């Protein structure tokens, strides 16, 4: 058994409660003093820093949303002068203004600590060769894994995303043992490996650290088989830090949260009431140590649940379930809640289908339509219309019964749907255009 930071990772719940309480009090007084946004919100709620006596008082504090980050772009929520920044990350502004996330030197130190802890939790050591195939740049995946693996003392291959042929070559030549990327890119790399005729067993790969998008357990099984490794979930978001906020361990029984730095809550997304352990709701995080831009009760929109039961791996931290979707990714079609992950799970159970798909939602008159384009394995893509129709009907039947609505299924040839080197785009919703 190996821990990166044993005193923290195996701390008793009482001690963790005391540590979190101290850190929350400090964070609240810093934002009250330095961030006008929070001072005003707290004044509106009639609370002062002195009212926060322990972590249990967190429910009295105001929320923060993505919109608040946009409205205060770029540095309106910062609690330190700009001269303290040593790096500024930013999200791509796909829907309007981007959001920025500055870090102080101590913030980057925490980031590296959390990612080193995470890699260690998957069984990684300084002996490993870590191929970082997450994008480098404003997105936190690349630099986050890079700094954490460096802190661990492993050998980093900073290849970034894309350049698939080169990924395979270096994987073979350098003896890569840990691959870090998005699950959709891991799936693609597995496919490319098979096409190149490389037996995955001939590689040294043993651990995959995948995150930044939701993925099903069926997809995980496929990636593990195609790349001959054990896959681990890494979770994070740039607003809070980036990858390393939580990580799954060898027991594969939820993701351990670095809750000495990030306090998690699960709330009912509609009423914002706290939910009990084991109930799925919206994940909310509060920074406990962040210097540059500490956020109180940041609403992630990610859906998950939490348990505080100790894990068989010996770690005592709260564990979150794998994110099962986003409250804002959920499609509501004819009044029914549809998650893209449900479709992915079905496709991975159909041998003729590839797990590459595109969901197109449209509206005809007042009626929502949902079309699903599915790639078919070359082996099954014949000129025999009757054969193809049989496959199409089989997929449609399975999807309809899982989603409980009727879906238009279209079969397309292998490699028709655009591949992603980062996060996959699975849904086109034409209703909002
Ligand atoms: Zn564990």
Boltz pocket constraint, residues with backbone or C-beta under 6 A from the ligand:
constraints:
  - pocket:
      binder: B
      contacts: [[A, 249], [A, 250], [A, 251], [A, 254], [A, 256], [A, 311], [A, 312], [A, 313], [A, 314], [A, 315]]
      max_distance: 6.0
